[in-house]
Amino acid sequence: MAHKLTSAVFPHEDKLIRNHDGVATEERIGNPLTHPGCGFRSDDWVLAFKRMNLLIPLNELGSDHESWGHKVAEDGFPAVFDQSQAIQGLCRSRLLWHYLILTYGINKITQFYKLSGRKERPWQDIFMMTLQELEANWLKTLQVEEKNKR
């Protein structure tokens, strides 16, 4: 429920941008045992998908529900049809935004959010990198963090 509340407070047509902090909110003030974490941290999910070579490139997660493993049911509400894809998309979007905030600061995120209302996914405009480059840098950081935990 906390995830949905966050999406209502930060509405956006692009699902990658809209879900930027919903999982984090669910983990902090909601029920971390619910979808998508199901009791595991987002980092653990992403690293598990990475180890199994099942990562979906972030640029393949579109604004539509289907690319996120969801579909709109007959009652008009989104429903999960691919649990793996849904977990991965939500956890990865949460971690990407966390990485961007830590690396570039909240002001860049605010600029991105504002510009994204007028221009589709302005990664290059704000971060001077493509989504693929940002994703590669983030995954390297995630792997370093995992090694340091051992």
C-alpha positions, -999 to +999 in steps of 0.1 A: +000+000+000+029+024+008+042+018-027+009+029-043+007+059-020+041+070-032+030+066-068+000+088-061+022+115-045+047+113-074+025+106-105+041+101-138+032+085-171+065+067-173+065+036-151+103+037-146+101+072-133+068+067-113+082+037-095+114+055-085+108+053-048+077+032-042+096+001-033+119+021-009+088+035+008+072+000+011+105-013+026+107+016+051+071+023+062+050-004+045+052-042+047+086-054+034+072-090+032+048-080+004+055-077-034+080-070-048+106-076-021+088-105-004+111-102+026+143-097+006+162-065+000+162-051-036+200-055-038+196-092-031+170-096-058+191-077-084+223-095-076+205-129-078+191-120-112+226-108-123+243-141-111+217-161-132+223-138-162+186-129-162+188-091-159+164-072-182+181-041-195+164-010-179+158+005-213+135-025-220+113-014-191+089+009-209+060+030-198+036+002-204+025-024-178+035-054-200+072-048-200+071-048-162+054-082-160+020-066-154-012-064-174-044-045-168-071-069-157-107-068-167-115-048-136-091-021-148-064-028-121-029-039-129-022-076-122+011-095-122+015-121-150+053-125-148+064-124-111+101-125-120+099-096-144+077-076-120+101-081-090+131-073-112+116-042-127+105-027-094+136-036-074+159-024-102+141+009-106+143+014-068+181+008-068+188+029-098+171+059-082+190+052-050+223+051-069+214+083-088+206+102-056+238+091-039+259+097-070+244+129-084+224+144-055+187+152-051+189+184-072+197+164-103+169+140-096+145+170-092+158+184-125+153+150-142+118+146-128+107+181-139+122+178-174+108+143-178+073+159-177+082+177-210+107+153-226+108+115-226+135+100-203+160+129-204+190+109-190+215+124-214+203+160-207+206+157-169+233+131-162+253+134-195+250+097-200+225+073-216+204+050-194+226+021-205+258+039-193+241+048-160+229+013-156+264-001-162+280+022-137+253+014-111+258-024-116+296-020-111+289-001-079+265-027-067+291-055-073+317-036-054+293-031-025+286-069-026+323-077-025+329-053+004+302-070+025+319-104+023 
